[in-house]
Structures are given as C-alpha cells and as structure tokens.
Amino acid sequence: MAIGSDNSKTTSAEHAAAVTPNDNTDLTYTTRGLYVGVAGNISVVMAGGETVTIPVQPGLHPLSVSRVRATGTTATGIVAVW
C-alpha cells in the first residue's frame, strides 16, 4: 500500500463534537484529531489500545483516539474531529 492511499486518514475531518472526558465510555467514533482550547494534559486511549497522558498546548492535535479519560485530563475545551 502506498503512503497516503488511505483517504480516511488523509482527508479533512468532516465532523466535530465537544468531548466530555470519561474513564469508562469510549467515544462513538475514532477521532482524526483533538482540538484543545486550554493547555493541560489529556489522558487518552489511542486507537491501537495504549493509554497515555500527553501534555498539550491549545490547538489541533492529530491523534487517533477511542476515549478521552477524565482521570489525568486537565486540558479543557476539547473537541473531537473525525
């Protein structure tokens, strides 16, 4: 497979929704990115299954995640795009 041949990962996001971090519930979609309004940490479950806490500044972050966890998340104004 050629790099960039998977349009699901190379095209612009078509949807967006505010995220309420939750330790137990996956998002209803896997994201293409997370927009963060106020700097802090985001604790996420990546699409590959790993749980990580990432320090982030305001802006759009190209992360494919299935869950944004409440525990460990201090950033606010989180919007998922997919």
N, C-alpha and C positions, 0 to 999 in steps of 0.2 A: 504494500500500500504506500502510495506517495505521501509525503508530508503535506498536510493541509487538504487532503482529499476528503476528509470527513467534514461536510458542511455544518453538521451540528455543533462543531467546536470552532469554526472559523467565521461564521456569520454573526451579525449583530444580535443582541438579545431582542426578543420580541415581547417579553412580559416582565413585569416588575411587581413586587408586593413588599409591604413593610414586614419585618421579621420580629416576632416576639420570642426571644430565646427560651428554650425549653429543654430540660435534661432528658426527657423521656419520649418525646414525639419527633419523628422525622418530618421534614418539610414534605409537602405533597409533590415536589419536583426536585430534581437535582439542579443546582444552580450553575450558571456560567460565570457568575461573579457576585460579589457582595459590595455594595456601596456603604461606606461608613461615614456618618455625619460628624461624630465627635470621637477623637482619638481615645484609645484604650486597648484592651486585649479582647480578642474574640476566641472563644473556645468552640471548636467545630469538629464534626465527624466528616472527614473527607469522603468523597465518592468511593474511594478504594478501601474505606473502613477504618483508617487510622484516626485516632482522636488526638488533636493538637491544640495548643494555645499559642496564638500568634499576636504579637504586638502590632497594631496598625495605626496609621495616620488617617485623617479624613481623605476620602477619595474612593475610586473604584478599584477593587482588588480581584484579579482573575482567578477565582477559587471555585472549584467544583466540589460542593459540599451537599450532604444529605441532611445535616442537622446543625443548628446553632445552639450550643448548650448555654443554659443560664449560669451554671457554676463555672466561674473563671472568665465570664464575659463582662467587661467593664465598659467597652465602647458602646455608644448609643447612636440612634438614628440609622439603624441597619436596614437596608433594603436589598432584597434578593433580586437578581435579574437572571432570566433564563430564556 
